[in-house]
């Protein structure tokens, strides 16, 4: 495991060496930590950077642990709804 860093809440999070396998109890702990941070509003990209992992790794970790992923947000492709009646 790599060095430990603090997140915005002061909680220590481990940063893993790039390409290092994360298995067993370490993976379960990381999955739990990442899921909690994601539930608090952190993006997958933020979590990936904070933990020294790729976007795909963090996404996979969340999906493997049955976390409901948020939508992408941004503009929609449908017609704009008019809220005023003329």
The 8 nearest C-alpha neighbors of each residue, nearest first, counted from 0:
[[1, 15, 16, 2, 14, 13, 19, 21],
 [2, 0, 15, 14, 16, 13, 3, 51],
 [1, 3, 14, 13, 4, 0, 15, 16],
 [2, 4, 13, 12, 14, 11, 1, 5],
 [5, 3, 11, 12, 13, 6, 2, 14],
 [4, 6, 11, 9, 10, 12, 7, 3],
 [5, 7, 9, 8, 10, 11, 4, 12],
 [8, 6, 9, 5, 10, 11, 4, 12],
 [9, 7, 6, 10, 5, 11, 36, 12],
 [8, 10, 5, 6, 7, 11, 4, 12],
 [11, 9, 5, 6, 8, 12, 7, 4],
 [12, 10, 5, 4, 3, 6, 9, 13],
 [13, 11, 4, 3, 5, 10, 14, 6],
 [14, 12, 3, 2, 4, 15, 1, 50],
 [15, 13, 50, 1, 51, 2, 3, 12],
 [14, 16, 1, 0, 51, 13, 17, 50],
 [17, 15, 19, 1, 18, 14, 0, 51],
 [18, 16, 19, 15, 51, 52, 53, 20],
 [17, 19, 16, 20, 52, 15, 21, 53],
 [20, 18, 16, 17, 21, 15, 0, 52],
 [19, 21, 22, 18, 15, 16, 17, 26],
 [20, 22, 26, 25, 19, 23, 15, 0],
 [23, 21, 26, 25, 20, 24, 27, 19],
 [22, 24, 26, 25, 27, 21, 28, 20],
 [23, 25, 27, 26, 28, 22, 29, 21],
 [26, 24, 28, 27, 23, 22, 29, 21],
 [27, 25, 22, 29, 21, 28, 23, 24],
 [26, 28, 24, 30, 29, 25, 31, 23],
 [29, 27, 31, 25, 30, 26, 24, 32],
 [28, 30, 26, 32, 31, 27, 33, 25],
 [31, 29, 27, 33, 28, 32, 26, 60],
 [30, 32, 28, 34, 29, 33, 27, 35],
 [33, 31, 29, 35, 34, 30, 28, 36],
 [32, 34, 36, 30, 35, 31, 29, 37],
 [35, 33, 37, 31, 36, 32, 30, 38],
 [36, 34, 38, 32, 37, 33, 31, 39],
 [35, 37, 39, 33, 38, 34, 41, 32],
 [38, 36, 41, 34, 40, 39, 35, 33],
 [37, 39, 35, 36, 40, 34, 41, 33],
 [40, 38, 36, 37, 41, 35, 34, 42],
 [39, 41, 37, 38, 42, 36, 35, 69],
 [42, 40, 37, 36, 39, 45, 43, 46],
 [41, 43, 45, 44, 46, 37, 40, 36],
 [42, 44, 46, 45, 47, 54, 57, 58],
 [43, 45, 47, 42, 46, 54, 48, 53],
 [46, 44, 42, 48, 47, 43, 49, 41],
 [45, 47, 49, 43, 44, 48, 50, 42],
 [48, 46, 52, 44, 50, 54, 53, 45],
 [49, 47, 51, 45, 46, 50, 44, 52],
 [48, 50, 46, 47, 51, 45, 14, 52],
 [51, 49, 14, 47, 48, 52, 46, 15],
 [52, 50, 48, 14, 49, 15, 47, 17],
 [53, 51, 47, 50, 56, 48, 17, 54],
 [52, 54, 56, 55, 47, 57, 51, 48],
 [53, 55, 57, 47, 56, 44, 58, 43],
 [56, 54, 58, 53, 57, 59, 52, 60],
 [55, 57, 59, 53, 58, 54, 60, 52],
 [56, 58, 60, 54, 59, 55, 47, 61],
 [59, 57, 55, 61, 60, 56, 54, 62],
 [60, 58, 62, 56, 57, 61, 63, 55],
 [59, 61, 57, 63, 58, 62, 30, 56],
 [60, 62, 64, 58, 66, 59, 63, 57],
 [61, 63, 59, 65, 64, 60, 66, 58],
 [64, 62, 60, 61, 65, 59, 66, 58],
 [63, 65, 61, 62, 66, 60, 30, 34],
 [66, 64, 62, 63, 67, 61, 60, 68],
 [65, 67, 61, 64, 62, 68, 34, 63],
 [68, 66, 65, 69, 62, 61, 64, 38],
 [67, 69, 66, 70, 62, 61, 37, 58],
 [70, 68, 71, 67, 72, 42, 37, 66],
 [71, 69, 72, 68, 73, 67, 42, 75],
 [70, 72, 69, 73, 68, 74, 75, 42],
 [73, 71, 70, 74, 75, 69, 76, 68],
 [72, 74, 75, 71, 70, 76, 69, 77],
 [75, 73, 76, 72, 77, 71, 79, 78],
 [74, 76, 77, 73, 72, 78, 79, 71],
 [75, 77, 74, 78, 79, 73, 72, 80],
 [76, 78, 75, 79, 80, 74, 81, 73],
 [79, 77, 80, 76, 75, 81, 74, 82],
 [78, 80, 77, 81, 76, 75, 82, 74],
 [81, 79, 78, 82, 77, 83, 84, 75],
 [80, 82, 83, 79, 84, 78, 85, 77],
 [81, 83, 80, 84, 79, 85, 78, 77],
 [84, 82, 81, 85, 80, 79, 78, 77],
 [83, 85, 82, 81, 80, 79, 78, 77],
 [84, 83, 82, 81, 80, 79, 78, 77]]
